[in-house]
Amino acid sequence: MVRPTLVALSRRSLRSIATASHAPVVLPRDSQGNLPHSTQMLKFPLTGYFRAQVQVIEGAIAPDIDENIARRMYEHMQLLPALDTLLYNVQRQGKISFYMTAYGEEATIIGSAAALDPQDEVLGQYREMGVLLWRNFGLDKIMAQCFGNSEDTSSKGRQMPVHFSSPDHHFHSISSPLATQIPHAAGVGFALRRTPERRNKHIATCFFGEGAASEGDFHAGLQLASTIPSPTLFIARNNGFAISTPSTEQYYGDGIASRGPGYGIDTIRVDGNDVLAVLSAVREGRRRCLDQGRAVLIEAMTYRVGHHSTSDDSFAYRARSEVENRKRIDNPIARFKAYLESKGWWDDAAEEDLKARHKADVMKAFKHAESLPRAQLSEIFTDVYGGEEPWNIKEQRAELQTLMKKYGDSWEPWKAEMSKFKGKGQELL
């Protein structure tokens, strides 16, 4: 039987980690001989550095971070809502088909990105755009992917917006089906362990929401990573909602963290709105992955301020006042800004300059992306199969060529659609 225990860390910025001890234990029973509920046996604590009012938690030690890194983290935390606001509105204007914001989760995303090595493999869900930005993916490529234009290096316009990928930035393709990246990440970590030049140097990092942890792939992935074992860092963003289902209706146990010890995985629960705590937690989780060659689970407790996506109206299932209160009381950007100001690393002039810069940069990238045509129409037939092109792709291309010859110059709706592609599809004729 596995007994979850709490082990103190040498740096108290991470207050506790749950580990698995294989010593047998006799579980207590009540007067009727019933076992107590699991949440009575173990309640995971929340690790953090400072509170919402920027009051440093007693005994906490700040992570090793200098002014330059701190300012860069804050600037990227501010860049996310600047992008989110514009692209959300652009979707409402019908210029892109879909979008998902990261409002309220900026500390979890940027704190994690800053703690990882640039060559660690990242398998995201769909709110991890900030990891790519931290790795200098660039605003133009973000916009190109969301517009699906001819400069889209992620998928050449063949994927939904926010479904990024970049081999150069060690960022694996986002997949719409929920939780598929979790077992993939276990395999990626195992591959890293088997590659001599990357063994003990890099890890796989997998992001997912607490809703995805209800999928079977979550259990398959953790089981695989814990038994192979695999140096994979699983980061659960517990933002309180799986689309419209609140976390209180998703599970009866103690969140996602309580599941880690059952798989023999070291586990950390961290305040996901405390960017310094997230930085420390992910650094420690990464260190353990490398030192032990095993998986680590981190549950970041945060709150999804925005709607699930542009297809969702969250005020249909939660009160607007609840959202406004969370934005006011526990805003991760405001918390870190106050911390920087307390250190003398930030002021109102810097804030004003940053917002003006972000606005100009985001608008410039947007106007550039909007002006570009889609990728060449012929690209819909490429990159699917390796080696010789199969018969079905040849048939589909021939069918499209026939339709283009029939309608391309005579039917106005068809002509209008073809004009949106680079080369207007002429490379197929």
Buried (B, 14 or more C-beta within 10 A) or exposed (E): EBBBBEEEBEBBBBBBBBBBBEEEEEEEEEEEEEEEEBEEBBEBBBBBBBBBEBEBBEEBBBBEBEEEEBBEBBBBBBBBBBBBBBBBEBBEEEBBEBBBBBBBBBBBBBBBBBBBEEEBBBBBBBBBBBBBBBBEBBBBBBBBBBBBBBBBBBBBBBBBBBBBBBEEBBBBBBBEEBBBBBBBBBBBBBEBBEEEEBEEBBBBBBBBBBBBBBBEBBBBBBBBBBEBBBBBBBBBBBBBBBBBBEBEEBBEEBBBBBBBBBBBBBBBBBBBBBBBBBBBBBBBBBEBBBEEBBBBBBBBBBBBBBBBBBEBEBEEEBEEEEBEEBBEEBBBBBBBBBBBBEEEBBEEEBBEEBEEBBEEBBEEBBEBBEEBBBBBBBBBBEEEEEEEEEEEBEEEBEEBBEEBEEBBEEEEEBEEBBEEBBBBBBEBE
